């Protein structure tokens, strides 16, 4: 198999960004390339064209590679439900919920590895090149015996490895040397090192790079700068750039939910130059926002109970009673309803039935049937909207629905007080430029701001992919990289 694998000295070194950059770099050179990650852990998923779930990062990387995102690009997706258990998505579909010990001991080297190898085979048949992203660090000696995401996958695909280190954290040289020591016999696969997130004068780093190459006998491919102005969807932690404050802009506050999922729903606001996004965790954070978003959650009832306990539930109701603008997505939509029932304990173990905030006259009953599909719909103003649905539970509507789903003539969502409060199951709702601008103009009108035309986020995303690839090519020895990829 021709390709390369990107591994890191630890988590959050920028593996996903660099994989994305390489995908766009290669497709711009005319190659049929696609991303791959054997096992991902994230509550931010991407729904493929055929209604299957993969990691958000692999969906974005496929877009960068200009190929259709497919299940085989991320055959195993782990969606944490609590500290010790995750919902296992296998080949895009729910497999089971399993605790970490059983997953490691009973799944990884049997069913897990078998399905990963099948996915690699499909990948090889459909694409010329593969760019594989690892997870965490290959030097986790307590996990390596049964890991299926780092060196075992490099061996299965028979590709070389580039090791990425985050120099912004400090201790980067020690991280590289320590990692190389702890990968033992797999060290021979590591053919290059990339320093990521560098700020400052590169000349101050050069002596260290020369020393590292001499000490390890491994080439340093280059140093990538710390990027603050390239907006590409993140996957796990809510990106720090998303929440930078811009003085005088529209103040949209997102309610912090401990089990938040698909927080990429709010990332299109990055492209709006008059919008600031911040997080509300407590009363002190609340202040007086221009609008509130209640996002999706992996456990609606648990997060609702916490909102009631910390007083934010009452604060949100008070905000709405004072004509505050609120938008609820998926779990946030359910929270705004009348009741939430969980007779089978699929959402929580804490309560079988709780009252919602009672803004919408809707009732939700959780069950084991997971809804996962792409959606095309129209809202009550006949705006065409696309998105995806991914949730447990059936909702009974006593409000006027906000959306009509075109595929099956079903309904979705609700509205309150002339669109002051809107709720929907549709993720990616704000990725629709027309709808996002419509909602922002409601806020602009209420706050005496100038109405604006919609911003084209598709163009922005493509420009950012190309900008990322250009920065990568300018700072990395891509000739050496290509020799590794195409050998």
N, C-alpha and C positions, 0 to 999 in steps of 0.2 A: 504494500500500500504506500502511495506517495503522499507525503504531508509532513506535518510538524505537530508537536505537542507543547502546550504552554503550561508550565507548572510554576508554583510560587514558593518562596521561603516561608510564607504564612498566609493567612486569609487576608483578603482586601488589599492585595498588592497591586491590583489592576489587571488580573488575568483576563477578565471578561472584555475590558476595553481593548487590550492588546490583541486578543482573538478577533474582535470586531474589526480592528484596524487591518490585520493581516487578511481577513476575508475580503474587505473592500480593496486593498492593495492588489490582491491576486486577481480578483474579477476585473479590475481595471486593466490588468495585463492580458486579459483574454482567456483566463483559465475558468473551467467549470469547477468551482470550489464550494464546499459547504462545511458548516461547523459541526462539532460533535462534543457532547459531554455525557459520559456513560451514566453518571449519577449526579443529580443536582438536589440541593435541599433549599426550598424556598416556598413561601406562600404566595409568591407572585408568579402566576403561571400565564402561559400564552396558549390560546385556543387555536388549533390549526384549522385549515379550510374544511376538514372532514370531522370537526368536533372533538378532537383529541387534545390532551393537555401535555405541554412540554414546559420547560423552564423559560421564563421571560427572556433571559439572556440569549438562549439559543434561538428564540424567535427573532430577536433583534439582529443577531449575528447572521441569520439566514437572509434577512432583509438587506443587510450590508453586502452579502454575497450575491444578491439579486436572484435568489432561488426561493421557491415556496417552502415555508417552514413545514417540516414533516416530523412524525413521531419518532422515527429512527435517529433523529439528531439528538435526542435525549430520552433514551429508552426507560430510564428510571428517574422519577421525580418524587422526592420525599417532602411531604407537606406537614410540618410539625403541628401536632394537636395539643401537646403538652411537653414538658421537659424530657420525658422518657419514651414517648411514643409518637409515631408519624403515620399519616395516611400514605400508603405506597401507591403511586401511579405507575403502572407497568405498561409500556408500549402505548401510552396515552390514555389508558383506562384505569379506573379504580381497581386495585388488586385486593388489598386488605389494610386494616390498621394494625400495626405491629410495634412492640416495644423494641428499643434499641438493642438489647441483648439478643433477643430472638432473631432480629433482622441480621445482626452480624454473624451469629453462630449457625443459623439455619437457612438463610436466604442468599447471602452475598456470593458464596463460591459454588452455589448450586444453580437455582433458577436465575438469580441475578446475573452471574457471569455468562451463563448460556444465552440469555436474551441480549446481553451487551454484544457478544460475539456475533449473533445473528444480525443485530443492527449494524455492526461494522461491515458485515458482508453486503448488506443492502446498500450501504453508503458507497462501498467500493464499486458496486455495479452501476451506480447512478452518477457518480462524480469522479472527475480526474484527480482532484486533490482533497485532502481532509485537513482541517485545522481543529485539533483537539484541545479542549480546556480541561485542566485538572481541577482539583478541589483542595482547599486548605494547603497542607504541606506534604511532600512525599517523605518527610523525615519524622512522621508520627510513629515512633517505634512500637507504641502500644496498639496501633491499628493495622500496621503494614502486613501482618500475617494474613489478614482477610480483606484487605482493601481491594476495591474494584474501580478506582477512579484516578489513580496516578500511575505508578510504574508498571503495574500489572496490565494496564491498558496500553501504555507505550509499547510493551512487549507484544501484546496481542495484535496491535496494528503495525508493529515493527517500524516505528518512526523515532526520529531523534527528538530530544527534549531541549527546550529553551527555559532557563530558570529566571524568573522575574523577582526582583527585590524592590521594596518600597524604601527609597532612601530618605523620604520625608520623615520617617519614624525615628531615625537614628539607629545606630548599631547594625547598619546594613552589611558591612564587610564581615562582621562576625556571623550574621545570619546566613550569608552565602557559604562561608567556610564550614559552619556548623552543619548546614543542610547537606553539603557534599560529603562530610564525614559520616552522616547518619543514613545516607541512602546506600551505603556499602557497595555491593557488587553492581548496583544499578547506576553508579556514578558514570560509567562508560557511555551511557546514553545521553548524558547532558553535554551538549556540544556548543552551548552559548549562554551568555548571561546578559540580561537587560536590566539596567537601573531605571526605575520609574519614579515619577513625581518629584523631579529635581527642581529646586528653586535656588537661584543665585548664579555665581560666576563659575562656569564649567571648568575654567582653568585651575580652580582650587581643588578639583576632583581628579585631575589627570594623573598625578603621581600615584594616587591610590588605585586607579584602574590598571596602570602598568604593573604595580606590585601584585594585584590580584591575578592578573593573567599569568605572571611568572610563577606565583605561588601555587595556583591551581592547574596551570597548563590548559585552561579553558578560555576561549575568546570572549571578550566583552563586545557584544554587538553594537552597543551604543547606550545613550542616556536620553530618556524621554522627559520633557518638561512637565511640571505640574500644570494641568489643564483646568482652567476655570471658566472658559467661554465656549466649550463644546458640550452641547446638551444631547446626550444619548441616554435612552431609558436605563435606569438602574434596576437592580433586582432585589437586593436584600434590604440593607439599611436605607432609610430615606436620605437621599444625597444631601450633603451639606450645602451645595450650591443652590439647591432648590429653596432653601430657607433663608438666603441672604436678604436682608431688608433693603428696600428701595424707598427712600423718603417720599411721602406724599402720594404713594400709589394706593390703588384699591387694596384693602386689607382683608384677605380671605383667610380665615382660621380653620384649621382641620382639627377635629376632635381626636385626641390621642386614644386609640384603642390598643390594649396590650397585645391582642391577637390579630392585629391588622393584617389584611391580605389584599393583594393587588393594589398597593399604594401607588403604582404607576398611573392610576387613573388621574392623578392631579398633575402629572409631569407636563402636559401640554401648556400649562400656564407659564412654564419657563419662557415660552416664545412671546408672551404678552408683556410688552415693555412698561405697561402701567399697572401691573399686578404684583403684589407681594403675598407670599404664602408663609404662614407660621403655624405652629402647633400649640394647641390648648391641652395642657395636662392637668390644670387645677384652676381654682378661682383666680389666683394671681395672674395667670396667663390670659384669662378671658378678655378683660378690658372691654372695648367696644368695637368689635369687627364689623366690617361692611357686609360680610356674609360668612356663613359657616358651612363646612362640608363634613358630613359623617360618613366615613369610608366603610369599605367591606371589612369583614372579620371572619376568622376561622371558627369562632365560637360566639355567636350573637348573644346568647343568654348570659354567658359569663361576663362579657364586656358590658352588657346592659346593667347587670347587677353591680358592677364596679362603678358605673356612672351614677347609679342611684346612691351608692355608699359614699362616694366622694362629693356628692352634691351637684355634679355637673348636669345630671338629668333634669333637676329642677331649674338649673340656670338656663339650660337650652329652652325649656318650656317658657320661662319668663322672657327670654330673648324673642321667641316667636310671638308671644302675646304683645310685645312692643313693636311688632311689625318687622322683626328681623328676618332676613332672607336665609333660608336653609336648604341644603341639597343632601339627600341621603342616597347612597349607592349600595345595593345588595344588602349586606347586614345592616348598614345604616338606614336603609329603607325599612327593613323589618323592625328596627328599634323605634322608628317613628309611628309604628302601627299600634293597634289596640291590645292584642294579646299575642304571645308566643308560647306554643305548646310543644313539649318534647316527650311524648309518652314512651318512646323507645330509648331515651337517653343517648341519642346520636349526636346531639349538639353539646350537652353538658351533663354532669352528674349532680349538679347543685339544686336543680328545680325542674319539676315536670311542667309547670305553667307559670308564666309571669306576665304582668301587665307591661305594655310598652308605654311610650310617651303619649299615646292616644291622640296624635295629630291627624293621622289617617285612620279611617274606619276600615282597617284591614286586619285579618287574623291569619297568622302563620302557624302551620303544624309541620314540625320537622319529621322527616322519615329517612329511610336508607337509600332512596332513589335520588341520585345526584344528577342535576340538570347541567349538561355541558353542551353548548352549541353556539354557533355564530348566529347573529340576529340581524335582520333588516326590518326596520319599522318606520312608521310615521307618527309624529306626535299630533296633538290636538290642533296644531296650526299647520298641519300637512307638511312639516319639514321632514325630509328623508334622513334617517339616522341608521348607522350601523354600529354594532358592538358585539359583545358576547356575554352569554349567561353561564355562570358557574356557581351553583349553590345547592344546598339541601333544603327541602321544605316546599310545601305547597301553600300558596296564599289565596285566601278568599277576599274578593274585592267588594266593598260596599261604597267606596268612593267612585267618582268618575275616573276611569283609567286615563293615564297620560299618553300611553303609546298603544298603537295597534300593530301587531306583529304580522308582517306581510306573508311569511311562509305558511302559517297555519291559521290565520285569522284570530289568534288569541290576543289577550290584552296584557299590558304591563304597566306598572307604575301608578302613581297617584299625584294629585295636586291639591293644594289647600290655599284658600284666600287669594284667588287670582294669581296663582303661580308664585306667591311669596315663598311657599314650601313645595318642593318637588322631590319625589322619590322614584327610584327605578331599580330593577335588577340588572340593568345593562352596564357592564364594565366597558371601558373605552368610550363612554358617552362624551367626555370632553375632548376626545380625539377627533370628533366631528367639528370641523372648523365653524360650520354654520350654527350649530347648536351652542357651542362654547361662546361664540360672539353674541348670540341672542341672549344667553344668560348673563354675560358680563354687561351687556347694554341695559338689562334690567337694573343691575347694581349701579351702573353709571348714571342712569336716569334718576334713581332714588337719591343718589349722593351728589347730584348736580354736577356731574362730570360730562365731558363731551362724548357723544356717541362715536363709535369707531367701526370701521369695516373689519371683516374677518381676516385673520392672519392665516396664511397657508402653511400648516405645520409639515405637510408632506415635503414641500420644497425645502423647508428648514432642515428636516431630518436628512434628506439626501445631501444637502450642502455640508451638514455636520459629518456624515460618513466620509465624504470626500476630503474634508478638512482634516479629519483624524488620520486618514490614510496618507495625506500629504505630509503631515507632521511626522508620522512614523517613518516615511521614506526619507525625509530630510535628516533624521537623527539616528537611523539604524543602518547598519551595513547590510543592505538588502541583497547585494550580490552574493555574499556569504550565506545569507538566509535561503536564497533560491537554490543554492547548491545542496543544502541540507534537505530542502523540500522535494526536489526533483531527482535526487540521486537514484 
